[in-house]
Amino acid sequence: MIYEYLFSPISVKGLYFKNRIVMPPMATNFGIVTQQSIAYYVKRALGGVGTIIVEGTPTHLFHSKKFQDRLKFLTDGIHKGGANVFIQLTIKSNPQPRRDVTDIPIDEIKSLIDDFVYAGKVSLEAGFDGVEPHGAHGFIMNQFFSPIFNRRNDEYGGDVYKRMRFALDVIKGLKSIANNRFLILYRHTPVEWRDGGYSLGDTILFGRELKKEGLDILDISPSTAPGSYDYGALAKEVKRQVDIPVIMVGKMYVPDLADDRIRNGYADFVAIGRTLLSDPFLPKKIQDGKFNLVDSCRQCNIMCHGYLRRKIPISCIVNPSVGKEFLERGRWSRELR
Ligand SMILES: Cc1cc2nc3c(=O)[nH]c(=O)nc-3n(C[C@H](O)[C@H](O)[C@H](O)COP(=O)(O)O)c2cc1C
C-alpha cells in the first residue's frame, strides 16, 4: 500500500479511526444543520476522510429543540459516508464582537462552562463521536490562557495554572457526561507569537493538565489560515512532552509529507482543511495513487476565508460547487469509481 502510515487505522480510547486524515473545523455560513450543510459534509465523508470535525458551533445553539433534532441528520449522514464525526464548540459571539476576558464576571464564566457541558450532552445524544472546545486562534477561550489578554486576579487569571483553569473546568465538565467511546478533544494554539505571550513551555504544562482531566486528543493549530507552513516541529514537541495523541495541521495535503509526519511520530493525525474544499475526494485519490488528479487548493483564501470575513457562505475558486452539493445528488458516483 502507498502511504501506509497515513492510511493505517488507529483506535483512541476504544474509538476506531479508519485512517489518519482529519477534516478540521471550517466555518461555512451554511447553517450547520441545513440541507446545504449536511450535503457538503456528507460529500467529504464519501471522499474518504477518516474524521470530520464539524465547524465551530456556538454552544447557545444547542439549546434549540429544532437544532437538536436536526443534528442527528448530520451525524447519520457523515457516519454512513464512512467517517467519524466530532463537532467544535465555541462561545457565543465568538469570534465577533470580542469580549475582554478580564471583564467577564465569575457567574457568567460558570454559565459559559455549563453551556459547554450542555452542548456536549446534546452532541452525545445526537450521535457525535465527541466534541472539541475551540481554545485556539486568539478567540475567547484562548484569551483566558494568554498573559496578554487575561489580566484577572481571581481563580481564572494570574499564573499559568490559573489561566488554564477555564479550559480545565470545561474539559472536566465534558468528561463527567462522556461515556468511554465519546472523546473529548481540545484545539489549542501552541505559541502566542507576540511579545509577552505564552510559550511552548506553557503549552506543555497546559497539555499535561488537560491530560490529567482526561483529554483524549490535542488538536494543535497555530492559526486560522496559516498558508502553506509546516508546523510539524511544534506538534512533535507537544506530542513527545505531553504524551497524548495529537492532530497537526499545515501543508498536509502533500501526501509524502503527511505520511512522513505520522511515520516519524510528529502527530497521530493530520488535518487537511482547504484542500478538502477544493477536492472532497482528496483522500480516496491519494489512496488510489491518483494524486495527480487532485484539484489542489491555491491557498488564495478568496472564497473561503475572504467570504467568511464578509459574512457570506463560503465557496472555492478551484471548486465553485462548494456549498451547492445539495443540488448534486447522484452525480458523485463518477468520482467514487
Ligand atoms: C473558511 C475557513 C474557516 C475556518 N473556520 C475554522 C473554525 O471554525 N474553527 C477552527 O478552529 N479553525 C477554523 N479554520 C482553520 C482550519 O481549521 C485550518 O486550521 C486551516 O485552514 C489550516 O489548514 P489548511 O492549510 O489545511 O487549510 C478555518 C479555515 C478556513 C479556511
The ligand as an ORCA input file, in Angstrom:
! r2SCAN-3c Opt
* xyz 0 1
  C     -13.058     29.071      5.661
  C     -12.315     28.641      6.890
  C     -12.995     28.570      8.094
  C     -12.328     28.140      9.260
  N     -13.053     28.006     10.419
  C     -12.450     27.474     11.497
  C     -13.212     27.184     12.661
  O     -14.446     27.332     12.716
  N     -12.535     26.708     13.746
  C     -11.194     26.463     13.710
  O     -10.626     26.027     14.717
  N     -10.460     26.707     12.600
  C     -11.054     27.180     11.505
  N     -10.327     27.344     10.350
  C      -8.910     26.889     10.296
  C      -8.828     25.456      9.702
  O      -9.390     24.519     10.601
  C      -7.363     25.045      9.430
  O      -6.653     25.036     10.625
  C      -6.692     25.983      8.425
  O      -7.498     26.120      7.275
  C      -5.307     25.453      8.015
  O      -5.383     24.233      7.370
  P      -5.187     24.117      5.760
  O      -3.930     24.842      5.425
  O      -5.110     22.639      5.517
  O      -6.379     24.762      5.156
  C     -10.957     27.795      9.191
  C     -10.285     27.889      7.985
  C     -10.947     28.289      6.833
  C     -10.198     28.325      5.531
*
